Amino acid sequence: MKGLEKFDKNGGGRSIDGIPKTTENFLTLKEGVDYTTVLKNTAIESDHKYQEFAVFISPSLGEKEMEIEAPHWRTVSNKNILTILKNPYNNSEKDCFFEVNTKGVGYTKTKALGANIEDEDYWSAEDPSNDHDYGWKMFGLSSRLDYFLYKDQDIMDKSLFLNSRGLRTEVYWAVQKLEKIPYKGEMKTVRELKDLGVILDHRLYSPHMAERVMKTNSRIEELYKSSERREELYSKMFETYNKEAKLKGLEILDQNNKEDQKKFQKVFIKRMGNNLTVLFNAGYMHTALHSSNITLAAEIADIGPMIHISQDEKNKQGWNTIYKGLNYGHIKDIRDACYGVRYLRKSFSTMDKSRLDREEYFSILKNGVNEYLENNNDIPKERKEAFVWWIETISKKVFMESVNLPSFENGKAVSFKDWGIENID
């Protein structure tokens, strides 16, 4: 096992528990020299420029020390950076964000495990599952496919459109094509790295970087699994909530007050119900809406692979197969989101915080969905009824009955009998 691959095998790509926060040096790249900006969001207002956040890991060349947090092994966040979005799809409303997260900054897990990336020769490994770029996994890097997966919509336009429809999600500020990257203390061109075998030498493979704005990049998965950081993440969760509440004129909550702890959960669940319904109404299926892609501000993260029902009309991927009136991709999103919210409830219990009972989780999610649907009459009645049936059926099993619903992966046979649901297949 060569290069960075051995760190990926050590506990899996999303290792969390037992890995504390650490810091590493990052080099600020130069626009026009080290990268070319290929997408820029002019609707974002800030006292900062996106170029400040175009950084790459470099222990020997880096001039900026930044925090590394598990399991974000190819991103780094700048916190307490206020950005305001005036969405061109919806000019009447503004949205606020408090972190700038840079994606494709190099593999940060080496430092988290006590190693030095500059000691490693190779940053790629063959991927037998073919889930990554052209059959190869690039550790710490993102590529053009992450931002231009579908011909008819780039990642920036997708994030703006979904935000305008009411989805709480990341919004992309800029996307850059990398020309030079720090490697073992020297700046190397992408061509040189390909020739050295450091990264994949494929004519279509092109490493890219992006800056996205978020309310927080911390996820439910981290709160649930990280014993070392759980209390810190809990405090950050309320801090982020109150930042938004202050700007939007909402009630400020006290993280130590038991009633406020319940109020937070009510808002979070309702927001997730809204998120699911926005995706359904807009025709988008995330297909990986689990706890690692739901932030502690009830945002949907990593929207790049998210697919619109029109982008797979021939149903080659299976997400558009209809079960009891609803696309399989939507059904999977409901299941995954409910599990994520249940992990939030379990986290409150682990920390001995006040939590809502199971019935309240069920009813708040259901009511949040119904409230959205009542205000949107452009959905056909049959589709709306099918969506509500699946919301109620799945959330009841997850929250009230604590039934285990095995995850169905794309390409595998789907049998809802495994969920205790008959006459669906």
N, C-alpha and C positions, 0 to 999 in steps of 0.2 A: 504494500500500500504506500503510494508515493505522495509527498506534498500535503496539501491541506485536507485530503480525503480522510486521513486518520483521525482528524479532530471531529469530523462529521460522524464517524462511526462511534466515537466515544460518547455514548449516551444519547445519540440521535440528534438530528438537526434542531429540534426544539427543546433542548435541555433547559430546565429552569431551576428546579429545586437544588440547593447545594452550590449554586454558582452566584457568588455575591457580585455587587457592582464593582467596577474598577474603572480606570482611566487609561487613555492612550493618546498619543500625539497624532494629529491630523494636519495635513498640508492643504492650505487653501489654493485651489487650482486657478489658473489665469485664463480668463475668457479670451478667445481668439488665438491662444497659444496651446493650452492644454485641452481645451474643449470648444465646441461650436454649439451655441444655443439653437435648438431646432423648434422649440415651442416656448412661448412666453405668454403668461396670463396678465394682461394689462388691467384687469378688473380688480386686482388685489392692491389694497392700499396699506402701506407700512412705513415706519421710520427707517426701515432697513431695506437693503437691496438683496435680491435672490442670490447675487454673485457672492455675497458674504458666506453663504451656506454650501457652496460648491467645494466640498472637502473630500480628501481621500486619506485613508490610513497610511501613516508613514512614521514609524518610531524614530528614525534618524533625521528626516527632513522636516517633519511636522512642526509648526510653530504654535499650534493651538491644542491645548489639552482638553479632551472631552470625555464625558461619561459613556461607558459601555454597559448596557443592561440586557440580561438574558430575557428572551431568546432572539433578540433583534441582531442577528449576526451579519447583516449587510446594510443596516441603517444606523444613523446616529441623529439624535434630537438636540435642537437648541430650544430650551424652555424659556418661558416668560417672554416670548416674542409675540406681541399683539399684531395681528393682521385683520383687516376688514375687507370683506368681499361685497361688492355691489354687482350682483350677478346679471350679465347682459341678457339672460333669458327671462329675468324677472327683476326689472329695474326698481320696483317699488319697495324691495326689502333688502336689508343688509344682514350679513352673517359675520360672526366673529370667531377667531381661532387664536390659540395661545402657545402653540408649538410649531416650529418648522422642522420637518423631518426629512433628511436627505437619504435617498435610496441609491444603493450601488456604490458604497464608499469603501469596499474592500472587506475582507473577512475578519471580523472583530473577535471571533470566538477564540482564536489563538491566545490573545492577551488574557481573556477571561479564564482560560485554563492554564495560565502561567507560562505560556510560550511566546515566541517572537515570530511574527509573520515573515520577517526578513531572513529567517533561517530556512524557510521553505522554498523549494524551487518551483513547484507546480501548483497551479490554482484551479485545476480542472480534473475531472474524472469521468470515465465513461459511465453512462446511465443505462443499464439494461432495460429499465422500465420505459425508457424513451419519454419520460415526463418533462424533460428539460430541453434546452436549446439543441436541436439537431442531434439528439441522443447523447449529449454531454452535459454534465452539471458544472457550472461555474461558481466557485465558492466566493461569496461576498460581492459578486458583480450582478448588475442587471443589464439587460440587452434591449435592443430596439423592439423586440417582440413584446417586452413588458409594457410598452407604451403605444405601440402601433400594431396590436394583434389583429384588429379587424380593419379592412380597407376603408370602410365607410365612416369610421369614427375613431379618433385618437383618444388617448387617456384624459387629456385636458378637457376636451369637449364633452366627454362622457361624464366627468366629475361635475362640470358646470351644469349640465342638463339635469342630472339626478339631484343636485343640490337645489335647483330651481323648482323641482317637483316636490320638495319637502324631505328628501332623504338626508339624514344626518350622516355625513360622510367626509372623507378626505377630499381636498380640492388641490389640484396640481398648479403650482406657481411657475415652474420652468422645467424643461427637459433638455439635456445636453448630450451630444455625441462626443464621447471621449476620444481625444487624439493622442495624449500622452498620460502615462500613469506612473507614480513612484513605485519602483521595484528594487528592493535590496539597496536602498539609499541613493538610487539614480533615477532620473526621469527617462522612461523608455516609451517609444512610440508603440501604438497598438500593433503595428506590423512587426516590430522587433520582438514583442512578447509572443506573437504567433510563431515567428521563426524559432524562438527558443523553446517552444512547446509549453510555455507557461499557461496560455489560454488556447482555446480551440482555434485551429487554423481552418476556418470554413469561410468561403467567400461571402456568405450572407450573415455571418456572426459579427455583430458590431456592439461593443460595450457602450452603454449609455448610463446616465445619471439623472436623477430628478429631485426636485424640491417640492414637497407637498405640505400644505398647512392643515393642521388638525387641532382640535381642542385638547386632546392628549393622545399620545401613541401607546400608552399603557393599556393592556388588554385584560379582559376577565380572566383568561387563562393564567396570567401572572399573579393576580390576586388570589386565585384558587390554589395554585401550586407552589408559590414561592414563600416558604416559611420565614426566610431571612428578611424579605422586603414587604411582607403582607401589611403590617401596620403603617409603614411608610406609604404604600400604595393606597391604602384606605384613606389616609389623610389627604393625599394628592387628589383622590377621587372627589372628595367634598370641596377641596380648594378649587378644582376646575369647575365644579357645578356652581359654586358661588361667584366665580369670575363671570360666568355667563349670566347668572341670575342678576348680578349687579348691573350689567350692561343692558339687559332686557327688561329690567324692572320687575323681576320675580322675587319670591320670598327667599331670604338668606337662611341657610340651614346650619345647625350646630351639629357637628359630627359626634359629639358626646351626649346629645339629647336623644332619648329613646324614641320619642315621637317623631323627631326630625329624621332619625334613621329610617323609620317606616315611610315618611314622606318621600325621602330620596328613592326608595325602592318603587313607590307608586309612580313617580315621574319616569324612572328608568324603564319600567315595564311598559308603560303607556307609549313611551318613545319607541320602544322596540316593536310594539304592535303597529305603530305608524310606519316604521321603516319597512316592515314586511308588506304592508298594504301598498306603500309607494312603489316598491319593486314590482309587485303584482300588477298594479295599475299601469305602470310604465312598460311592462312586458319584459323586465330584466330578471334573470336568474343568476344568483351569485354562485351557487353550487358548492361553496365551502364556507358557509356562514356559521362556523363553529366559534367556540370561545376565544380562539386565537385571532379571530378577525372581527371581534366586537370590542371596542374600546370602553374604558371606564366612564366615558361620557355618552355611551349608547350610540357611538358612531360605527358605521360599517366601513371596514378597512380593506385594503388590497382588492380594489375593484377592477384591476386590469383584465383578468380572465373572465369577468362577468359577461354573460352572453345574453343578447336580446333574442326573443323567440324567432324573429325574422332572420337572424344570422345563421340559423340551422334549420331552414325550412324542410330539408330532406331528412332531418332527424338522424344524421350520421352519428351523433354523440349520444343519442338516447334521451336527452333532457326534455324533448318535446312530446314524448309518449304521454298520452292522456290516461289518467286513472280517476275515475269518478268525476269527470269534468275538469280536471286540473292537470297542468303540465307537471311531469315528474320533478323537474328542476325546482319549481315552486314548492312542491311537497317536501323535498329534501331541505330547502331553506327553512321552512317552518319547523321541521324536526330539529335541525342544527341550532337554530336560534333559541328554541325552547330549552334545549340542553344548556346552551350558554347562560341563559337567564337563571336556570336552576343552579348552575355553578355559582352564580352571584349570591343566591340565597344560602347555599352551603357555606360560602365564605363568611357571610354575616354570622352564621351559627358558629363556625370555627373560632371567630374572634369574640364570641360571646356578646354580640350586638343584638339589638332588638330586630326581629324580622317579621314580615307578614306571614300569615298562615298560607297553606297550599291553595285553599279555595280563593283567597284574595289574588294570588298570582294568576290563577286561571281567569277569574272574572275581570281583572283589570286589563289583561292582554286582550281578551275577547271584546270588552267594551271599547277599548282603544281602536281596534280594527273596525268595529261597527260604526263608531263615530266618524271615522275617516270615510267609510263607504257611504254613509248617509249624506255627506257633503260633496260626493262625486257621483254624478248621474251618467257618466259617459261609459260605464262598464256594463256590458250586457247582463241581464238579470241572471241567466243560467250560470255564467262565469262567476258572478258575485256570490251566488248561493253555494257553488262548489268550493270556492275559496273559504267562505265562512265555515262550511262543514268540516273541511280539513283543519282549519285553525282550532275549532272547538274539539274535534276528535283527538288531535295530536296533543294539544295543550292540556286537555283533561288527563290523558294517559301519563304525560310527563310530570305535571304538577300535582294532581290530586291522587293519582293511582300509583305513582312512582314506578311505572312499567318501563322495562328496558326495551328501547326501540333500536335494534341493530342498525348501524349506518349502512345504507346501500351505496356501493361505489359505482361510478359510471362504468358501463360495459359488463356488469354482472347482472345476473337474473334478479328481478325484483319480485319479492313475495310478501305481500302485506299481512299474510297469515303470521309471519314472524313478529308482527306488531300487535297481534290479537285482533286484526281487522279482517273480517270475512267478506267474500263476494266482491272483491276489488280487482283481483288479477285478471 
